[in-house]
Amino acid sequence: MNAGSEGKKNRNRNSNNMGTWIGVGIALGVAFGAAMDNIGMGIAIGIAIGAAIGASMDSRNKESNPDEETGEEKD
């Protein structure tokens, strides 16, 4: 392996994937929707909440690690 692929591995391990948060939001939304007897609305709310959390976590991660955007490693 070269140094570039190792940097990508570390970056992916530390980043928060928006898709993961959307999945968590959908799961919670289905449970919430089932409790309210409106699964469709629960899924929509879950997607919105998951996307918002994922975007904020990605933004926070980029602020704390500005080199992530360029893919360059710190010396």
The first five atom37 places (N, CA, C, CB, O) and aatype in JSON, in Angstrom:
{
  "aatype": [12, 2, 0, 7, 15, 6, 7, 11, 11, 2, 1, 2, 1, 2, 15, 2, 2, 12, 7, 16, 17, 9, 7, 19, 7, 9, 0, 10, 7, 19, 0, 13, 7, 0, 0, 12, 3, 2, 9, 7, 12, 7, 9, 0, 9, 7, 9, 0, 9, 7, 0, 0, 9, 7, 0, 15, 12, 3, 15, 1, 2, 11, 6, 15, 2, 14, 3, 6, 6, 16, 7, 6, 6, 11, 3],
  "atom_mask": [
    [1, 1, 1, 1, 1],
    [1, 1, 1, 1, 1],
    [1, 1, 1, 1, 1],
    [1, 1, 1, 0, 1],
    [1, 1, 1, 1, 1],
    [1, 1, 1, 1, 1],
    [1, 1, 1, 0, 1],
    [1, 1, 1, 1, 1],
    [1, 1, 1, 1, 1],
    [1, 1, 1, 1, 1],
    [1, 1, 1, 1, 1],
    [1, 1, 1, 1, 1],
    [1, 1, 1, 1, 1],
    [1, 1, 1, 1, 1],
    [1, 1, 1, 1, 1],
    [1, 1, 1, 1, 1],
    [1, 1, 1, 1, 1],
    [1, 1, 1, 1, 1],
    [1, 1, 1, 0, 1],
    [1, 1, 1, 1, 1],
    [1, 1, 1, 1, 1],
    [1, 1, 1, 1, 1],
    [1, 1, 1, 0, 1],
    [1, 1, 1, 1, 1],
    [1, 1, 1, 0, 1],
    [1, 1, 1, 1, 1],
    [1, 1, 1, 1, 1],
    [1, 1, 1, 1, 1],
    [1, 1, 1, 0, 1],
    [1, 1, 1, 1, 1],
    [1, 1, 1, 1, 1],
    [1, 1, 1, 1, 1],
    [1, 1, 1, 0, 1],
    [1, 1, 1, 1, 1],
    [1, 1, 1, 1, 1],
    [1, 1, 1, 1, 1],
    [1, 1, 1, 1, 1],
    [1, 1, 1, 1, 1],
    [1, 1, 1, 1, 1],
    [1, 1, 1, 0, 1],
    [1, 1, 1, 1, 1],
    [1, 1, 1, 0, 1],
    [1, 1, 1, 1, 1],
    [1, 1, 1, 1, 1],
    [1, 1, 1, 1, 1],
    [1, 1, 1, 0, 1],
    [1, 1, 1, 1, 1],
    [1, 1, 1, 1, 1],
    [1, 1, 1, 1, 1],
    [1, 1, 1, 0, 1],
    [1, 1, 1, 1, 1],
    [1, 1, 1, 1, 1],
    [1, 1, 1, 1, 1],
    [1, 1, 1, 0, 1],
    [1, 1, 1, 1, 1],
    [1, 1, 1, 1, 1],
    [1, 1, 1, 1, 1],
    [1, 1, 1, 1, 1],
    [1, 1, 1, 1, 1],
    [1, 1, 1, 1, 1],
    [1, 1, 1, 1, 1],
    [1, 1, 1, 1, 1],
    [1, 1, 1, 1, 1],
    [1, 1, 1, 1, 1],
    [1, 1, 1, 1, 1],
    [1, 1, 1, 1, 1],
    [1, 1, 1, 1, 1],
    [1, 1, 1, 1, 1],
    [1, 1, 1, 1, 1],
    [1, 1, 1, 1, 1],
    [1, 1, 1, 0, 1],
    [1, 1, 1, 1, 1],
    [1, 1, 1, 1, 1],
    [1, 1, 1, 1, 1],
    [1, 1, 1, 1, 1]
  ],
  "atom_positions": [
    [[0.83, -1.19, 0.0], [0.0, 0.0, 0.0], [0.87, 1.24, 0.0], [-0.94, 0.0, 1.21], [1.96, 1.25, 0.57]],
    [[0.39, 2.27, -0.63], [1.15, 3.51, -0.61], [0.58, 4.46, 0.44], [1.14, 4.18, -1.99], [-0.48, 4.21, 1.01]],
    [[1.3, 5.54, 0.69], [0.9, 6.47, 1.76], [-0.44, 7.13, 1.47], [1.97, 7.55, 1.95], [-1.18, 7.45, 2.4]],
    [[-0.77, 7.35, 0.2], [-2.03, 8.0, -0.14], [-3.24, 7.18, 0.26], [0.0, 0.0, 0.0], [-4.23, 7.74, 0.74]],
    [[-3.17, 5.87, 0.09], [-4.32, 5.04, 0.46], [-4.46, 4.93, 1.97], [-4.2, 3.65, -0.15], [-5.58, 4.8, 2.48]],
    [[-3.35, 4.98, 2.7], [-3.43, 4.94, 4.16], [-4.07, 6.21, 4.69], [-2.03, 4.76, 4.78], [-4.83, 6.16, 5.66]],
    [[-3.79, 7.34, 4.08], [-4.41, 8.6, 4.49], [-5.91, 8.57, 4.27], [0.0, 0.0, 0.0], [-6.67, 9.09, 5.09]],
    [[-6.34, 7.97, 3.16], [-7.77, 7.87, 2.89], [-8.45, 6.96, 3.91], [-8.02, 7.35, 1.48], [-9.57, 7.24, 4.33]],
    [[-7.79, 5.87, 4.3], [-8.36, 4.97, 5.29], [-8.59, 5.69, 6.6], [-7.46, 3.75, 5.51], [-9.67, 5.59, 7.19]],
    [[-7.58, 6.42, 7.06], [-7.71, 7.14, 8.33], [-8.78, 8.21, 8.25], [-6.38, 7.76, 8.72], [-9.53, 8.42, 9.21]],
    [[-8.86, 8.89, 7.12], [-9.85, 9.95, 6.97], [-11.26, 9.35, 7.0], [-9.62, 10.72, 5.66], [-12.15, 9.92, 7.63]],
    [[-11.47, 8.23, 6.32], [-12.78, 7.62, 6.3], [-13.16, 7.08, 7.68], [-12.83, 6.5, 5.28], [-14.33, 7.1, 8.04]],
    [[-12.21, 6.61, 8.42], [-12.49, 6.07, 9.75], [-12.95, 7.17, 10.69], [-11.24, 5.36, 10.31], [-13.78, 6.93, 11.56]],
    [[-12.42, 8.38, 10.52], [-12.74, 9.48, 11.42], [-13.93, 10.31, 10.95], [-11.55, 10.36, 11.58], [-14.45, 11.11, 11.72]],
    [[-14.36, 10.15, 9.71], [-15.44, 10.98, 9.21], [-16.79, 10.38, 9.56], [-15.32, 11.17, 7.7], [-16.91, 9.17, 9.76]],
    [[-17.79, 11.23, 9.64], [-19.15, 10.78, 9.9], [-19.89, 10.75, 8.57], [-19.87, 11.7, 10.93], [-20.02, 11.78, 7.9]],
    [[-20.36, 9.61, 8.21], [-21.0, 9.43, 6.93], [-22.46, 9.85, 7.02], [-20.89, 7.97, 6.47], [-23.21, 9.36, 7.87]],
    [[-22.87, 10.78, 6.15], [-24.24, 11.26, 6.17], [-25.22, 10.12, 5.92], [-24.43, 12.36, 5.15], [-26.31, 10.1, 6.5]],
    [[-24.86, 9.19, 5.07], [-25.74, 8.05, 4.8], [-26.03, 7.23, 6.04], [0.0, 0.0, 0.0], [-27.13, 6.71, 6.2]],
    [[-25.05, 7.1, 6.9], [-25.25, 6.38, 8.15], [-26.28, 7.09, 9.01], [-23.93, 6.23, 8.92], [-27.18, 6.46, 9.57]],
    [[-26.15, 8.4, 9.11], [-27.1, 9.17, 9.94], [-28.5, 9.15, 9.34], [-26.62, 10.6, 10.09], [-29.48, 9.13, 10.08]],
    [[-28.6, 9.17, 8.01], [-29.92, 9.07, 7.39], [-30.54, 7.72, 7.7], [-29.83, 9.28, 5.85], [-31.74, 7.63, 7.98]],
    [[-29.74, 6.66, 7.67], [-30.24, 5.33, 8.02], [-30.72, 5.26, 9.46], [0.0, 0.0, 0.0], [-31.76, 4.67, 9.74]],
    [[-29.97, 5.87, 10.36], [-30.39, 5.91, 11.77], [-31.69, 6.7, 11.89], [-29.28, 6.53, 12.66], [-32.59, 6.3, 12.63]],
    [[-31.77, 7.81, 11.18], [-32.99, 8.62, 11.22], [-34.2, 7.87, 10.69], [0.0, 0.0, 0.0], [-35.29, 7.97, 11.25]],
    [[-34.01, 7.1, 9.61], [-35.12, 6.31, 9.06], [-35.57, 5.27, 10.08], [-34.7, 5.63, 7.74], [-36.76, 5.09, 10.29]],
    [[-34.62, 4.59, 10.7], [-34.97, 3.57, 11.69], [-35.77, 4.18, 12.84], [-33.71, 2.87, 12.22], [-36.78, 3.62, 13.26]],
    [[-35.3, 5.3, 13.34], [-36.03, 5.96, 14.43], [-37.36, 6.51, 13.94], [-35.18, 7.09, 15.03], [-38.36, 6.49, 14.67]],
    [[-37.38, 7.0, 12.71], [-38.63, 7.52, 12.15], [-39.68, 6.45, 11.96], [0.0, 0.0, 0.0], [-40.86, 6.7, 12.17]],
    [[-39.25, 5.25, 11.56], [-40.21, 4.14, 11.42], [-40.8, 3.8, 12.77], [-39.52, 2.89, 10.79], [-42.01, 3.58, 12.89]],
    [[-39.97, 3.74, 13.79], [-40.47, 3.44, 15.13], [-41.43, 4.53, 15.61], [-39.3, 3.29, 16.12], [-42.48, 4.24, 16.16]],
    [[-41.05, 5.77, 15.38], [-41.9, 6.89, 15.78], [-43.2, 6.89, 14.97], [-41.15, 8.23, 15.58], [-44.28, 7.13, 15.53]],
    [[-43.09, 6.63, 13.67], [-44.28, 6.59, 12.82], [-45.22, 5.45, 13.18], [0.0, 0.0, 0.0], [-46.44, 5.61, 13.13]],
    [[-44.66, 4.31, 13.54], [-45.5, 3.17, 13.95], [-46.24, 3.5, 15.24], [-44.64, 1.9, 14.13], [-47.39, 3.11, 15.41]],
    [[-45.58, 4.2, 16.14], [-46.23, 4.58, 17.4], [-47.36, 5.57, 17.15], [-45.2, 5.18, 18.37], [-48.36, 5.58, 17.87]],
    [[-47.2, 6.41, 16.12], [-48.24, 7.4, 15.81], [-49.2, 6.91, 14.74], [-47.59, 8.7, 15.36], [-50.1, 7.64, 14.33]],
    [[-49.02, 5.68, 14.29], [-49.85, 5.07, 13.25], [-49.78, 5.83, 11.92], [-51.3, 5.0, 13.73], [-50.78, 5.94, 11.21]],
    [[-48.59, 6.34, 11.61], [-48.35, 7.03, 10.34], [-46.89, 6.83, 9.96], [-48.72, 8.55, 10.44], [-46.06, 7.72, 10.15]],
    [[-46.58, 5.66, 9.41], [-45.19, 5.3, 9.13], [-44.58, 6.21, 8.06], [-45.1, 3.84, 8.67], [-43.41, 6.56, 8.15]],
    [[-45.36, 6.59, 7.07], [-44.84, 7.48, 6.02], [-44.33, 8.79, 6.57], [0.0, 0.0, 0.0], [-43.26, 9.26, 6.19]],
    [[-45.09, 9.38, 7.46], [-44.67, 10.64, 8.07], [-43.43, 10.42, 8.94], [-45.81, 11.25, 8.91], [-42.53, 11.26, 8.97]],
    [[-43.38, 9.31, 9.64], [-42.21, 9.0, 10.47], [-40.95, 8.86, 9.65], [0.0, 0.0, 0.0], [-39.89, 9.34, 10.04]],
    [[-41.06, 8.2, 8.49], [-39.89, 8.04, 7.61], [-39.42, 9.4, 7.12], [-40.23, 7.11, 6.42], [-38.22, 9.68, 7.11]],
    [[-40.35, 10.25, 6.7], [-39.98, 11.58, 6.21], [-39.29, 12.39, 7.3], [-41.23, 12.33, 5.7], [-38.28, 13.05, 7.04]],
    [[-39.83, 12.35, 8.49], [-39.21, 13.08, 9.61], [-37.84, 12.49, 9.92], [-40.12, 13.02, 10.87], [-36.89, 13.24, 10.19]],
    [[-37.72, 11.16, 9.89], [-36.44, 10.51, 10.16], [-35.38, 10.87, 9.15], [0.0, 0.0, 0.0], [-34.22, 11.1, 9.52]],
    [[-35.74, 10.93, 7.87], [-34.78, 11.32, 6.83], [-34.31, 12.75, 7.06], [-35.4, 11.18, 5.42], [-33.12, 13.05, 6.98]],
    [[-35.25, 13.64, 7.35], [-34.88, 15.04, 7.57], [-33.96, 15.19, 8.78], [-36.14, 15.9, 7.77], [-32.96, 15.91, 8.71]],
    [[-34.29, 14.53, 9.86], [-33.46, 14.63, 11.06], [-32.09, 13.98, 10.83], [-34.17, 13.97, 12.27], [-31.07, 14.54, 11.23]],
    [[-32.07, 12.82, 10.18], [-30.8, 12.15, 9.9], [-29.9, 12.97, 8.99], [0.0, 0.0, 0.0], [-28.7, 13.03, 9.22]],
    [[-30.48, 13.59, 7.97], [-29.69, 14.43, 7.07], [-29.14, 15.65, 7.8], [-30.53, 14.87, 5.86], [-28.0, 16.05, 7.57]],
    [[-29.95, 16.24, 8.67], [-29.49, 17.4, 9.42], [-28.35, 17.04, 10.37], [-30.65, 18.02, 10.22], [-27.36, 17.76, 10.47]],
    [[-28.48, 15.92, 11.06], [-27.42, 15.49, 11.97], [-26.16, 15.14, 11.18], [-27.88, 14.27, 12.82], [-25.06, 15.53, 11.57]],
    [[-26.32, 14.41, 10.08], [-25.17, 14.04, 9.26], [-24.44, 15.25, 8.71], [0.0, 0.0, 0.0], [-23.21, 15.29, 8.71]],
    [[-25.19, 16.25, 8.24], [-24.57, 17.46, 7.7], [-23.83, 18.23, 8.79], [-25.62, 18.36, 7.05], [-22.73, 18.73, 8.56]],
    [[-24.43, 18.32, 9.97], [-23.76, 19.06, 11.04], [-22.51, 18.32, 11.52], [-24.72, 19.28, 12.22], [-21.5, 18.95, 11.84]],
    [[-22.57, 16.99, 11.59], [-21.4, 16.22, 12.01], [-20.28, 16.32, 10.97], [-21.77, 14.76, 12.24], [-19.11, 16.44, 11.34]],
    [[-20.62, 16.27, 9.68], [-19.61, 16.41, 8.64], [-18.98, 17.8, 8.68], [-20.22, 16.14, 7.26], [-17.77, 17.95, 8.52]],
    [[-19.82, 18.81, 8.89], [-19.32, 20.17, 8.97], [-18.4, 20.34, 10.17], [-20.48, 21.16, 9.05], [-17.34, 20.97, 10.06]],
    [[-18.79, 19.79, 11.29], [-17.97, 19.88, 12.51], [-16.64, 19.16, 12.3], [-18.73, 19.28, 13.73], [-15.6, 19.63, 12.75]],
    [[-16.68, 18.02, 11.62], [-15.46, 17.25, 11.37], [-14.52, 18.02, 10.44], [-15.81, 15.87, 10.76], [-13.31, 17.98, 10.63]],
    [[-15.06, 18.7, 9.44], [-14.22, 19.47, 8.52], [-13.61, 20.68, 9.21], [-15.03, 19.92, 7.3], [-12.49, 21.07, 8.89]],
    [[-14.35, 21.28, 10.15], [-13.8, 22.42, 10.89], [-12.64, 21.99, 11.78], [-14.89, 23.08, 11.74], [-11.66, 22.72, 11.92]],
    [[-12.75, 20.81, 12.38], [-11.68, 20.35, 13.27], [-10.51, 19.76, 12.51], [-12.23, 19.33, 14.25], [-9.42, 19.63, 13.07]],
    [[-10.71, 19.4, 11.24], [-9.65, 18.81, 10.43], [-9.69, 19.43, 9.04], [-9.8, 17.25, 10.35], [-10.19, 18.81, 8.11]],
    [[-9.17, 20.66, 8.86], [-9.27, 21.34, 7.58], [-8.52, 20.66, 6.44], [-8.78, 22.74, 7.72], [-8.86, 20.89, 5.28]],
    [[-7.52, 19.84, 6.73], [-6.77, 19.16, 5.67], [-7.58, 18.05, 5.02], [-5.49, 18.59, 6.23], [-7.18, 17.54, 3.98]],
    [[-8.7, 17.68, 5.6], [-9.52, 16.6, 5.04], [-10.07, 16.98, 3.67], [-10.67, 16.27, 5.98], [-10.2, 16.12, 2.8]],
    [[-10.4, 18.26, 3.45], [-10.97, 18.69, 2.18], [-9.98, 18.54, 1.04], [-11.43, 20.13, 2.28], [-10.37, 18.17, -0.07]],
    [[-8.7, 18.81, 1.29], [-7.7, 18.74, 0.24], [-7.09, 17.36, 0.12], [-6.62, 19.75, 0.48], [-6.49, 17.03, -0.91]],
    [[-7.22, 16.55, 1.14], [-6.63, 15.22, 1.12], [-5.17, 15.2, 1.49], [0.0, 0.0, 0.0], [-4.52, 14.16, 1.42]],
    [[-4.64, 16.36, 1.89], [-3.23, 16.44, 2.27], [-3.07, 16.1, 3.73], [-2.67, 17.84, 1.98], [-3.96, 16.34, 4.55]],
    [[-1.93, 15.53, 4.04], [-1.64, 15.17, 5.43], [-0.79, 16.25, 6.07], [-0.93, 13.81, 5.51], [0.0, 16.92, 5.39]],
    [[-0.95, 16.43, 7.39], [-0.12, 17.39, 8.11], [1.26, 16.8, 8.34], [-0.78, 17.78, 9.46], [1.41, 15.58, 8.48]],
    [[2.26, 17.68, 8.37], [3.63, 17.21, 8.62], [3.91, 17.12, 10.09], [4.65, 18.11, 7.97], [5.01, 16.74, 10.49]]
  ]
}
